[in-house]
Structure formats: structure tokens, C-alpha cells
Amino acid sequence: MENQYTTENNNNNTFNNNQYNGSNLAVDEEMAARVNTYFSGDKDAQKASKADVESFRKYGLITVIYAVWHTFCLYKNSSGITYPFYMLGTILLIAWARRKDGLSILKDRSGKSALNIFYIISLMLLSVSKCVTANDSLLWLDGLAISLLMISFLLHMYVDTRDWDVIGWFIGIMMTALKPIIHLPDPVNDFAGWLKSRSKNMSSEKKNNLFAVAAGLCIALPMLFVVMVLLASADAVFSKTIENTFNFIYEFDYIWDLICIAFMIVWSIWLFYTVIKGLYTKGVEIGSGKNAGLNPIIAITFTSLLSIVYLFFSVIQIFGLFMGKMTLPENYTFAEYAHEGFYQLLAVSIMNLALVTLCQRLFKENIVLKVLLMVVGACTYIMIASSAFRMIMYIGAYHLTFLRVFVLWFLVVISLWLAYLLVSLIYEKTPVFNLCMTTVTVMYLFFAFANPDYHIAKYDIAHAGVMEKTEIGDRYEYTVSMRNYLTHEISEDAVPAYVGHEELLVGYDPHYEIDPYSEEYKEIRKFNFSRNRASKLVRAAKGY
């Protein structure tokens, strides 16, 4: 079944997309229709636009199940064993919703399956990563990757994205993320419309029965209260059981938890219902074509000036840094030089990546502009190489941390992304976003499951001499600093590397005293394989 889009044109529509003159930036038709309907004064049209009974029939039950499952699995639990089960349940519920619409979760708009399967496998692997690592940075990156991949997956299924470039995808992702706000009243309005439609079709006998049930509940509640009070006073065991069952109501923490759980359920309902309904009924209108049609002379002017500076800088990097023919200022070490220059070069590299992307999007095709962008790309590769060289120099002096390893990985990602952009300058139909998305996802999965903190700890123990206590001077100060990093800053993922180094195991305490019998570990939902493994090793080393 093809995705349904609003096709009716309103002559009074002040949000006419033609005013953009093919700029590829189209206003959401649904938003314009909502505004026009509101101000038109047509009460029948307003009433008709308020409730979508058919959507509620299809997605209502699925939405409630998702909200309860989401809250159960993830409430105060971003790294527990329930995360993969949450993801599996979410994928199954999306498949159910797609089936309601006569569609398949394994098929995109063009009927192809390969990319859908890739999305599903990647989302499941990322959710598994959530419960096998304790690294806060990886957990945050996992969450970001899951959010972006899930939105991309939904867009890929519901919207024709074949003509989208990277910026088009970025706009599509942002518009999808905003759907819960744009469609804020929809769940309530659709539910009210569904109830009204049900009441119209309900016989008078059923209405009387429902009224009778409600009246019976009103009578039963005060009677239950009186009976329970009497029975509790008659039997001490019954009284104690009732007291323990409802004792949490009088504790503030539990009341606050109930409020937060209720809020999470409500928000989950809004999130699932508005996104699925919005994508199926309205889609996301981005437009086709990669060029906004601006005069390329503008881009030629500033890219030519940038190219001159970049070429001059690249020559200095090749002969000065790479070939070692530079002379540093007095009392200025290579490690200091590397550290000070790395982040600036990284920032310029990212800026150039955005520059090439925007020039492709905004300016008319021009052979001179393409050549200049190629020069900018080539110089960017030299900057990336310089950044990597500097970081390797710095690691040689001060050894590894998670951030230093991650930025090296990120440089590789930038290099591949830039390569796809440069290829698209020659072959315009290159699917840059899909190539970047699949490449970065695969690279990140390898990075996350490689357990970087473990290998960082192994390297630092072997090269930093953290167990040597006879060092003096600057070397001893650095030894103390590295020991502090290994015992208080690195995550629990690194603890297995400490086997054979009892001083590190005994001293390890990054955030809290690891105790599998604490409240953190009593709840099976929050079980994390990395924390559990680290807890056993640390407790064994401490003798309890």
C-alpha cells in the first residue's frame, strides 16, 4: 500500500511552497492545512480534522502496549539487561503497526529489503551493547545511535527518500523528531472520537450495563474500605499483609516514582502514536533536487581563497611535521605541540566537511567549483593526517585514555565521509547518506563491542609502569596520575585487565563501592554484564 499524502490544494493557502522557487525547502503541508483550517472559521472542517478514528483503531492498542513495555524496560534503567528486550518488543510493535496498514517491516517504499534488515540487526546489536558495557560515553553514544537509526529506519520505510541528500536527511530526521509536538493533541482527539463512534454504535442495553457497572464500583469502593478495616482488626496476619502491600503509598520516594512512571507512560504514548500516524498519513515532505540554484561564483570566490591558505598550510605539515624538518620554540615539546594543534585541526576538518556538503546543496553545478572542492578535500585529508599524527605523538608521551582512542576512530569516520562526498562530486547519484549511515554504524558497532576500555587499561599498565613505586620527579607524578585514571576514571569495562595487579583491583572505585548485593543489583532489570564481572573481581581482591 502506498503512503498516503494530502493532495488537496487550497487556493487561499498562504504557505504555498512555490514561493521557494525550487529551493528544496518545502513547508509541511499538514502544518499549513492545520493553520488554514483553524482560521477559516469552517466548524465542520475543524471538527473533521480533530479526530482520526481509523488511526486510533489501528494504533491505539499497539501504542498502549509500547508505552507500558517502554516504561517497564527503561524506567531509571539505561544500561540494563532489559534494553535488548525493549528493542525487540519495539520492532515487533512497529511490524504490527505496519501490518495493520497492509505493509511489511522488511520492505521499504520500493519493495526492497536489504536496508531494512540492516537497520533491524544494527538496532538489536546497539541495544545489546547497552547491557554489556559500563562506559558512560559508550552508553550515551549507544543511545544517540539508536535514536538516529530508529528515526532513519522509520523514514526509510514510510517516505520516498531516494532523492534526498545528507542535508535532506538531516531535515527529515528533525521534522520526524518534532512530530510529537506538531501532533500534540492527536492522541486525545482521536481517542475521544473513537469513544464517540463506539457510543453511537452501542445498543441501549450495553449502555445500561456499563452504567450499572460504574454504579456498582461506586458502591463497592466505600464498602471495601469498611470491610478491610474490620478484617484487618480481626486478624493480625491479614493486617500485616495489607500493611506491607500498601506501605509504599506512604513513602515519598515511591509516590515520586509513580508520578514519573505515569509521565513516562503518557509521553511514550504520544511518542509512538504521533510518529507512526504522522509518517503514515502525512509523511515528511522535503522535495527533490540537490541544488538550490545559487550563483556558483559566490562559492568559487571563498573556496579559492580557502584553498590557497589550505595549500600553504599543507606544505608546512608535509615538510615540517611529517618529514620532521620543523624547529619548535624553546622549551616547547613535541607533546605540547601535538596537543595544542589537534583539536583546532579537527574543528577545521569538520568545517570543511560541512562546506563541501553545503556547496553541493546550495550552488549550481560548476566545473571550477568542483575542482576547488576537490582541492579543499585533498587539503582536509592532510589536516586529518596531521591531527592523527599529533594525537599519536601525544599518546606516545602520555599513553591512552578513552577520549584519545575515540578521536582517532572519529578521524577515520570523517575520512570515509569525506571520500563519499568527493565521489558524489563526480558521480552525482552516489547515495552519500546511506553509505555514511551503514559505514559509521558498522564501524561504531566494532568499536563498541571491541571493549576499548579493557584494551586501554592493558596498554597503560604495560607502558606506564603504574606499579612501579621507585620512580621520581616528573615520571613519578605521571605514574600517580595514570594510577588515578585507572582506578577512579575509567569504566568497569577495564577491570578484567587488572587481573594480576592486586593494587589496582583493591583501589578500583570509579563512582561507588561495587557491591552486587546493593540496591543497584537487586533489581534484575538493571543487571549489566560488565558491572557484574567487575564486581566479582573487585570483591574477590578485597576479600569479601
DOLOVO-516324 format. One record per residue (C-alpha): x, y, z. Coordinates in steps of 0.1 Angstrom, whole numbers. Layout:
BEGIN
+-------+-------+-------+
|    c1 |    c2 |    c3 |
+-------+-------+-------+
|     X |     Y |     Z |
...
+-------+-------+-------+
This chain:
BEGIN
+-------+-------+-------+
|    c1 |    c2 |    c3 |
+-------+-------+-------+
|     0 |     0 |     0 |
|    14 |    33 |   -10 |
|    20 |    60 |    17 |
|    -9 |    84 |    18 |
|    -3 |   121 |    14 |
|   -25 |   151 |    15 |
|   -32 |   162 |   -21 |
|   -59 |   188 |   -18 |
|   -47 |   223 |   -27 |
|   -62 |   253 |   -10 |
|   -62 |   285 |   -31 |
|   -60 |   306 |     0 |
|   -30 |   287 |    13 |
|    -5 |   314 |    23 |
|    21 |   287 |    28 |
|    24 |   279 |    -9 |
|    56 |   260 |   -15 |
|    60 |   276 |   -49 |
|    74 |   307 |   -32 |
|   106 |   288 |   -26 |
|   113 |   286 |   -64 |
|   126 |   250 |   -63 |
|   149 |   257 |   -33 |
|   141 |   222 |   -20 |
|   128 |   235 |    13 |
|    91 |   227 |    14 |
|    68 |   236 |    44 |
|    50 |   206 |    59 |
|    16 |   206 |    41 |
|    -1 |   192 |    72 |
|    10 |   222 |    93 |
|    -3 |   246 |    67 |
|   -36 |   228 |    65 |
|   -40 |   229 |   103 |
|   -34 |   267 |   103 |
|   -57 |   273 |    74 |
|   -85 |   251 |    89 |
|   -82 |   269 |   123 |
|   -85 |   304 |   108 |
|  -111 |   295 |    82 |
|  -140 |   295 |   106 |
|  -153 |   263 |    90 |
|  -166 |   245 |   121 |
|  -174 |   213 |   102 |
|  -139 |   212 |    87 |
|  -124 |   219 |   121 |
|  -144 |   191 |   137 |
|  -134 |   167 |   109 |
|   -97 |   175 |   114 |
|   -98 |   169 |   151 |
|  -104 |   132 |   152 |
|   -89 |   104 |   132 |
|  -109 |    74 |   144 |
|   -94 |    50 |   119 |
|   -59 |    57 |   131 |
|   -68 |    51 |   167 |
|   -85 |    18 |   158 |
|   -52 |     7 |   141 |
|   -26 |    21 |   165 |
|   -44 |    27 |   199 |
|   -38 |    -8 |   214 |
|    -3 |   -10 |   199 |
|     6 |    24 |   214 |
|    -6 |    15 |   249 |
|    14 |   -18 |   248 |
|    45 |     1 |   236 |
|    42 |    27 |   264 |
|    39 |     1 |   292 |
|    67 |   -20 |   277 |
|    90 |    10 |   272 |
|    84 |    22 |   308 |
|    89 |   -13 |   323 |
|   122 |   -19 |   305 |
|   138 |    16 |   306 |
|   125 |    35 |   336 |
|   156 |    46 |   355 |
|   175 |    19 |   335 |
|   196 |    30 |   306 |
|   221 |     1 |   307 |
|   203 |   -29 |   320 |
|   196 |   -64 |   305 |
|   160 |   -53 |   296 |
|   173 |   -30 |   268 |
|   175 |   -57 |   241 |
|   141 |   -69 |   251 |
|   127 |   -34 |   248 |
|   142 |   -31 |   213 |
|   129 |   -64 |   202 |
|    94 |   -55 |   215 |
|    95 |   -21 |   198 |
|   105 |   -37 |   164 |
|    77 |   -62 |   168 |
|    51 |   -35 |   176 |
|    63 |   -15 |   146 |
|    59 |   -46 |   125 |
|    23 |   -50 |   139 |
|    15 |   -14 |   131 |
|    29 |   -18 |    95 |
|     8 |   -50 |    91 |
|   -23 |   -30 |   101 |
|   -16 |    -7 |    72 |
|   -10 |   -36 |    48 |
|    27 |   -31 |    48 |
|    58 |   -51 |    59 |
|    85 |   -40 |    82 |
|   110 |   -58 |    59 |
|   100 |   -38 |    28 |
|   107 |    -1 |    21 |
|    87 |    21 |    -3 |
|   103 |     5 |   -34 |
|    98 |   -31 |   -21 |
|   135 |   -37 |   -12 |
|   145 |   -55 |    20 |
|   183 |   -53 |    24 |
|   185 |   -19 |    42 |
|   155 |   -27 |    64 |
|   172 |   -59 |    76 |
|   204 |   -39 |    82 |
|   185 |   -14 |   103 |
|   169 |   -41 |   124 |
|   201 |   -60 |   130 |
|   220 |   -28 |   139 |
|   193 |   -17 |   163 |
|   194 |   -50 |   181 |
|   232 |   -50 |   183 |
|   232 |   -15 |   197 |
|   207 |   -25 |   223 |
|   228 |   -54 |   233 |
|   258 |   -31 |   237 |
|   237 |   -11 |   263 |
|   239 |   -40 |   288 |
|   274 |   -53 |   281 |
|   293 |   -20 |   287 |
|   296 |     3 |   317 |
|   314 |    31 |   299 |
|   292 |    62 |   302 |
|   305 |    77 |   269 |
|   297 |    45 |   250 |
|   262 |    43 |   267 |
|   255 |    79 |   256 |
|   267 |    72 |   221 |
|   246 |    40 |   220 |
|   215 |    60 |   229 |
|   223 |    86 |   203 |
|   229 |    60 |   176 |
|   197 |    41 |   185 |
|   176 |    73 |   183 |
|   191 |    84 |   149 |
|   189 |    49 |   134 |
|   153 |    44 |   146 |
|   142 |    76 |   130 |
|   161 |    69 |    98 |
|   146 |    34 |    97 |
|   111 |    48 |   100 |
|   117 |    74 |    74 |
|   132 |    48 |    51 |
|   100 |    27 |    55 |
|    73 |    53 |    52 |
|    88 |    80 |    30 |
|   103 |    81 |    -5 |
|   139 |    92 |     3 |
|   156 |    82 |   -29 |
|   163 |   118 |   -39 |
|   174 |   130 |    -5 |
|   210 |   142 |     1 |
|   226 |   144 |    35 |
|   210 |   178 |    44 |
|   176 |   164 |    32 |
|   180 |   135 |    56 |
|   190 |   159 |    84 |
|   159 |   180 |    78 |
|   138 |   148 |    76 |
|   151 |   135 |   109 |
|   145 |   168 |   126 |
|   109 |   170 |   112 |
|   102 |   135 |   124 |
|   116 |   142 |   159 |
|    92 |   172 |   161 |
|    61 |   152 |   151 |
|    51 |   146 |   188 |
|    49 |   184 |   192 |
|    32 |   191 |   158 |
|     7 |   164 |   165 |
|     4 |   171 |   202 |
|   -35 |   169 |   205 |
|   -39 |   140 |   182 |
|   -39 |   111 |   207 |
|   -65 |   127 |   229 |
|   -87 |   139 |   200 |
|   -85 |   105 |   182 |
|   -93 |    87 |   214 |
|  -123 |   110 |   221 |
|  -135 |   104 |   185 |
|  -131 |    67 |   189 |
|  -152 |    67 |   221 |
|  -179 |    88 |   204 |
|  -180 |    64 |   175 |
|  -183 |    35 |   198 |
|  -211 |    50 |   218 |
|  -230 |    57 |   186 |
|  -229 |    20 |   176 |
|  -236 |     8 |   212 |
|  -271 |    -5 |   219 |
|  -291 |     9 |   248 |
|  -287 |   -23 |   267 |
|  -249 |   -21 |   266 |
|  -251 |    15 |   277 |
|  -273 |     5 |   307 |
|  -249 |   -23 |   316 |
|  -219 |     0 |   316 |
|  -238 |    25 |   337 |
|  -247 |    -4 |   361 |
|  -210 |   -15 |   364 |
|  -200 |    21 |   371 |
|  -227 |    24 |   398 |
|  -216 |    -9 |   413 |
|  -180 |     3 |   416 |
|  -191 |    35 |   433 |
|  -210 |    14 |   459 |
|  -182 |   -12 |   462 |
|  -153 |    12 |   470 |
|  -166 |    25 |   503 |
|  -178 |    -9 |   513 |
|  -144 |   -25 |   506 |
|  -128 |     2 |   527 |
|  -150 |    -6 |   557 |
|  -147 |   -44 |   553 |
|  -109 |   -43 |   550 |
|  -106 |   -22 |   582 |
|  -128 |   -46 |   601 |
|  -110 |   -77 |   587 |
|   -76 |   -61 |   595 |
|   -86 |   -55 |   631 |
|   -99 |   -91 |   633 |
|   -67 |  -109 |   621 |
|   -31 |   -98 |   628 |
|   -16 |  -117 |   598 |
|   -41 |  -102 |   574 |
|   -35 |   -68 |   588 |
|     3 |   -71 |   585 |
|     0 |   -84 |   549 |
|   -22 |   -54 |   539 |
|     1 |   -30 |   556 |
|    32 |   -43 |   538 |
|    13 |   -43 |   505 |
|     3 |    -7 |   506 |
|    31 |     7 |   528 |
|    48 |    21 |   497 |
|    20 |    46 |   492 |
|    30 |    65 |   523 |
|    67 |    68 |   513 |
|    76 |    99 |   493 |
|   101 |    81 |   470 |
|    75 |    56 |   458 |
|    49 |    84 |   452 |
|    75 |   103 |   432 |
|    83 |    71 |   412 |
|    46 |    66 |   405 |
|    44 |   102 |   392 |
|    75 |    97 |   370 |
|    62 |    63 |   357 |
|    29 |    78 |   348 |
|    46 |   106 |   330 |
|    68 |    82 |   311 |
|    38 |    61 |   300 |
|    20 |    92 |   288 |
|    50 |   105 |   269 |
|    56 |    71 |   254 |
|    20 |    70 |   241 |
|    25 |   105 |   225 |
|    58 |    95 |   210 |
|    48 |    62 |   194 |
|    13 |    72 |   182 |
|    22 |   106 |   168 |
|    53 |    94 |   149 |
|    37 |    63 |   134 |
|     5 |    80 |   125 |
|    22 |   112 |   112 |
|    46 |    92 |    90 |
|    19 |    70 |    75 |
|    -8 |    96 |    69 |
|    13 |   127 |    61 |
|    49 |   115 |    56 |
|    77 |   141 |    55 |
|    79 |   164 |    25 |
|   114 |   175 |    18 |
|   114 |   179 |   -20 |
|   138 |   166 |   -47 |
|   169 |   180 |   -64 |
|   202 |   188 |   -48 |
|   209 |   223 |   -59 |
|   191 |   254 |   -47 |
|   204 |   272 |   -77 |
|   226 |   299 |   -62 |
|   253 |   316 |   -82 |
|   284 |   294 |   -81 |
|   307 |   325 |   -83 |
|   300 |   331 |   -46 |
|   313 |   297 |   -37 |
|   342 |   299 |   -62 |
|   353 |   331 |   -45 |
|   355 |   319 |    -9 |
|   367 |   284 |   -17 |
|   395 |   297 |   -39 |
|   408 |   318 |   -10 |
|   404 |   290 |    14 |
|   423 |   267 |   -10 |
|   453 |   290 |   -11 |
|   455 |   290 |    27 |
|   450 |   253 |    29 |
|   476 |   245 |     3 |
|   502 |   267 |    22 |
|   493 |   250 |    55 |
|   495 |   215 |    39 |
|   530 |   222 |    26 |
|   541 |   232 |    61 |
|   526 |   200 |    75 |
|   543 |   177 |    49 |
|   578 |   192 |    52 |
|   576 |   203 |    88 |
|   556 |   177 |   107 |
|   556 |   146 |    86 |
|   593 |   149 |    75 |
|   605 |   162 |   108 |
|   622 |   193 |    95 |
|   605 |   218 |   118 |
|   621 |   238 |   147 |
|   600 |   243 |   177 |
|   602 |   273 |   200 |
|   625 |   270 |   230 |
|   610 |   250 |   260 |
|   582 |   237 |   237 |
|   580 |   199 |   235 |
|   565 |   179 |   206 |
|   538 |   166 |   230 |
|   527 |   201 |   238 |
|   528 |   210 |   201 |
|   507 |   179 |   193 |
|   481 |   186 |   220 |
|   476 |   222 |   212 |
|   471 |   217 |   174 |
|   450 |   186 |   174 |
|   416 |   200 |   183 |
|   419 |   230 |   160 |
|   427 |   208 |   130 |
|   398 |   185 |   139 |
|   374 |   215 |   140 |
|   387 |   228 |   106 |
|   383 |   193 |    91 |
|   346 |   191 |   103 |
|   340 |   226 |    90 |
|   354 |   215 |    56 |
|   331 |   185 |    56 |
|   301 |   208 |    61 |
|   315 |   232 |    35 |
|   316 |   206 |     7 |
|   281 |   193 |    17 |
|   266 |   228 |    17 |
|   282 |   238 |   -16 |
|   267 |   208 |   -33 |
|   233 |   216 |   -19 |
|   232 |   254 |   -25 |
|   251 |   262 |   -57 |
|   246 |   254 |   -93 |
|   269 |   228 |  -108 |
|   302 |   243 |  -120 |
|   334 |   225 |  -130 |
|   356 |   252 |  -114 |
|   337 |   249 |   -81 |
|   340 |   211 |   -82 |
|   378 |   213 |   -87 |
|   381 |   238 |   -58 |
|   361 |   215 |   -36 |
|   384 |   186 |   -46 |
|   414 |   208 |   -35 |
|   397 |   216 |    -2 |
|   390 |   178 |     2 |
|   426 |   169 |    -5 |
|   439 |   195 |    19 |
|   414 |   183 |    45 |
|   429 |   148 |    43 |
|   463 |   163 |    50 |
|   448 |   181 |    81 |
|   432 |   148 |    92 |
|   466 |   130 |    88 |
|   482 |   159 |   108 |
|   456 |   155 |   135 |
|   461 |   118 |   137 |
|   499 |   122 |   137 |
|   497 |   147 |   165 |
|   474 |   125 |   186 |
|   497 |    95 |   181 |
|   526 |   117 |   193 |
|   506 |   127 |   224 |
|   497 |    91 |   231 |
|   533 |    82 |   229 |
|   541 |   106 |   257 |
|   510 |   103 |   279 |
|   495 |    70 |   268 |
|   459 |    61 |   263 |
|   425 |    73 |   275 |
|   391 |    67 |   261 |
|   388 |   101 |   246 |
|   422 |    98 |   227 |
|   412 |    65 |   212 |
|   377 |    77 |   203 |
|   390 |   108 |   184 |
|   413 |    86 |   164 |
|   383 |    65 |   155 |
|   364 |    97 |   147 |
|   391 |   108 |   123 |
|   387 |    76 |   103 |
|   349 |    83 |   102 |
|   355 |   118 |    89 |
|   379 |   105 |    62 |
|   354 |    80 |    49 |
|   325 |   105 |    50 |
|   347 |   130 |    30 |
|   356 |   103 |     5 |
|   319 |    96 |    -2 |
|   313 |   134 |    -7 |
|   342 |   137 |   -31 |
|   329 |   107 |   -51 |
|   295 |   124 |   -53 |
|   311 |   154 |   -69 |
|   320 |   132 |   -99 |
|   290 |   107 |   -97 |
|   260 |   127 |   -85 |
|   238 |    97 |   -78 |
|   261 |    84 |   -51 |
|   238 |    76 |   -20 |
|   260 |    95 |     4 |
|   237 |    93 |    34 |
|   231 |    56 |    31 |
|   268 |    49 |    26 |
|   277 |    71 |    56 |
|   250 |    56 |    77 |
|   259 |    20 |    71 |
|   297 |    26 |    73 |
|   295 |    46 |   105 |
|   271 |    21 |   121 |
|   293 |    -9 |   113 |
|   324 |    10 |   125 |
|   307 |    20 |   157 |
|   295 |   -15 |   164 |
|   330 |   -28 |   160 |
|   343 |     0 |   183 |
|   317 |    -6 |   210 |
|   320 |   -44 |   211 |
|   358 |   -43 |   210 |
|   357 |   -32 |   247 |
|   380 |    -2 |   243 |
|   385 |     5 |   280 |
|   398 |   -30 |   285 |
|   425 |   -26 |   258 |
|   433 |     9 |   270 |
|   439 |    -4 |   305 |
|   461 |   -32 |   292 |
|   482 |    -8 |   271 |
|   486 |    17 |   300 |
|   495 |   -10 |   325 |
|   522 |   -23 |   301 |
|   536 |    11 |   292 |
|   530 |    35 |   320 |
|   547 |    15 |   348 |
|   518 |    21 |   371 |
|   530 |    -5 |   396 |
|   565 |    10 |   399 |
|   569 |    30 |   432 |
|   606 |    39 |   428 |
|   601 |    65 |   401 |
|   610 |   101 |   410 |
|   605 |   135 |   395 |
|   581 |   141 |   367 |
|   578 |   104 |   359 |
|   566 |    96 |   393 |
|   540 |   124 |   392 |
|   527 |   110 |   359 |
|   526 |    75 |   374 |
|   504 |    87 |   402 |
|   482 |   104 |   376 |
|   478 |    73 |   355 |
|   470 |    52 |   385 |
|   443 |    77 |   394 |
|   429 |    73 |   359 |
|   429 |    35 |   361 |
|   413 |    34 |   395 |
|   388 |    63 |   395 |
|   381 |    75 |   360 |
|   380 |    45 |   336 |
|   348 |    24 |   335 |
|   342 |   -11 |   349 |
|   349 |   -25 |   314 |
|   386 |   -22 |   322 |
|   386 |   -42 |   354 |
|   394 |   -77 |   338 |
|   427 |   -62 |   326 |
|   437 |   -57 |   362 |
|   439 |   -94 |   370 |
|   474 |  -100 |   383 |
|   476 |   -64 |   396 |
|   461 |   -66 |   430 |
|   468 |   -30 |   439 |
|   447 |   -18 |   410 |
|   418 |   -42 |   419 |
|   418 |   -32 |   455 |
|   420 |     5 |   447 |
|   394 |     4 |   419 |
|   364 |    26 |   428 |
|   352 |    48 |   399 |
|   318 |    60 |   411 |
|   308 |    39 |   440 |
|   318 |     8 |   460 |
|   310 |   -21 |   438 |
|   286 |   -44 |   456 |
|   264 |   -69 |   437 |
|   242 |   -71 |   468 |
|   234 |   -34 |   468 |
|   201 |   -20 |   456 |
|   216 |   -15 |   422 |
|   219 |   -52 |   417 |
|   187 |   -64 |   435 |
|   166 |   -54 |   405 |
|   171 |   -78 |   377 |
|   161 |   -51 |   352 |
|   193 |   -33 |   359 |
|   217 |   -62 |   355 |
|   247 |   -52 |   335 |
|   273 |   -78 |   324 |
|   303 |   -55 |   327 |
|   294 |   -42 |   361 |
|   287 |   -77 |   374 |
|   320 |   -91 |   361 |
|   339 |   -61 |   376 |
|   321 |   -66 |   409 |
|   332 |  -102 |   412 |
|   368 |   -94 |   405 |
|   370 |   -64 |   429 |
|   352 |   -82 |   457 |
|   375 |  -112 |   454 |
|   405 |   -89 |   455 |
|   391 |   -72 |   486 |
|   383 |  -105 |   503 |
|   345 |  -102 |   506 |
+-------+-------+-------+
